[in-house]
Structure formats: C-alpha cells, structure tokens
Amino acid sequence: TSKSSINLEHRARSLARKLSISSVAVVDHWVNYRQRFIRDEIEILPDLIWVSDKIAKEMILFSLPQLNVIQLPNKLLSNSVEKFKSIRQSLSKNKNIMPAVNLLYLTEPIKEVWPGSKQSSEYQALYYWLSLFPVLIERKLISKVNKVRIRIHPSETIDKYDIFLKHLESINLSASIEKSNEIESSLAWSDAVFGCETQALNIA
C-alpha cells in the first residue's frame, strides 16, 4: 500500500468488495495508515492487513481498530541483515567510524508539500538535514570532513537531485549518487544513514 501511489490498489479493493472477494493489504510503514486507503475522500478498507513488525500492528489497530491485522515474519529485513553482515565482512569493516565520515542519505518520493515551502517535501527534508550539519558536528555524531552519498529511490530518475548535488559542491561538501543496486552494499559503506519516511531506514 501507499498513500501517494496510483489508484490501482484502491480500485482493486473497490471491485473486490462489489464482487464479494476478500482483499488483503500489506503495510510496510509506520505513517499514513488511514490516508493510504482514501482516494477522492472515499475510504475503502481491506478485509485483512498484513504487517511485519509489532509496532506497525499496534499503530494500525490504534488508528483502524475495526480491522483484522496479522503480523508475519519480516523476511526482507532478516535477509538484508544477513547480506549486510556478509558484505561488511568482505570490506573488513567491523564497526562504524564515529564521528561518522561516510554519510548515506536515502531519498523517498514524498510527493507533497509541507507547510512553509514551495518545494516538494523530499527536497525540504534534504535541505533540513543539511542545515543540521553544524549541530551534528558539534555533538560529534558526524565528522567535520564527510563523504556523502545520495541513494535514489528506485521510482525516481537519476538526475532528480542534481541541483542539490551542485549545492553541496558549492559549499565544498564531497557528494555523489550511490551507484550500487543493493541497499545492503550502500549500508555496508556507511557510518551513518539518514532519510525521511523511507522503509530503507528500517533496514539501516
């Protein structure tokens, strides 16, 4: 499910209800539970929700207590953790450097504008993160000299954040687009990971 996806799943639930077919929704986030089932002010709930962790189950039952929610094992997470450990071992990197030197930012197409800006929220989040560098450095969470990689969400174009990268270059901050196809490789390189409303942070 998604709050901002195309309406395919919404139409499918609507059709399933009309045909008396049970529908199951898989929820992999901790935000926008009710909103993801509403399109054009019409709410169509599934008959069953699958989640992969205890927090999601508790939060869904709080916001949608009438629904039947089942928690299943998070195979994606456990497989990613094992792959991450293997890649880290091959890199001979036993632990993160602190203050962090290698910084990874995970983008997410939020597709909405938060109050107080004309930029879409994913850009707001990036510039907000950048504005906190002095605080992060002062608290010795990140180093004064950093290497930054931006890992672009699979649904986004490779040049979407070129303007942000040019801005980083203008303030003498070394940055590049993460080239690895595997999230685990990106995480294995990193000392600290940042992002906004992305499931990849759960893996981090």
Stockholm file with secondary structure:
# STOCKHOLM 1.0

chainA/1-204         TSKSSINLEHRARSLARKLSISSVAVVDHWVNYRQRFIRDEIEILPDLIWVSDKIAKEMILFSLPQLNVIQLPNKLLSNSVEKFKSIRQSLSKNKNIMPAVNLLYLTEPIKEVWPGSKQSSEYQALYYWLSLFPVLIERKLISKVNKVRIRIHPSETIDKYDIFLKHLESINLSASIEKSNEIESSLAWSDAVFGCETQALNIA
#=GR chainA/1-204 SS CCSSSCTHHHHHHHHHHHTTCCCEEECCCSSCTTGGGEETTEECCCSEEEESSHHHHHHHHHHCTTSEEEECCCHHHHHHHHHHHHHHHHTTCCSCCSSEEEEEEECCCCCSCCTTCSSCHHHHHHHHHHHTHHHHHHTTSEEEEEEEEEECCTTSCTTTTHHHHHHHHHTTCEEEECCCSCHHHHHHHCSEEEESSCTHHHHC
#=GC SS_cons         CCSSSCTHHHHHHHHHHHTTCCCEEECCCSSCTTGGGEETTEECCCSEEEESSHHHHHHHHHHCTTSEEEECCCHHHHHHHHHHHHHHHHTTCCSCCSSEEEEEEECCCCCSCCTTCSSCHHHHHHHHHHHTHHHHHHTTSEEEEEEEEEECCTTSCTTTTHHHHHHHHHTTCEEEECCCSCHHHHHHHCSEEEESSCTHHHHC
//
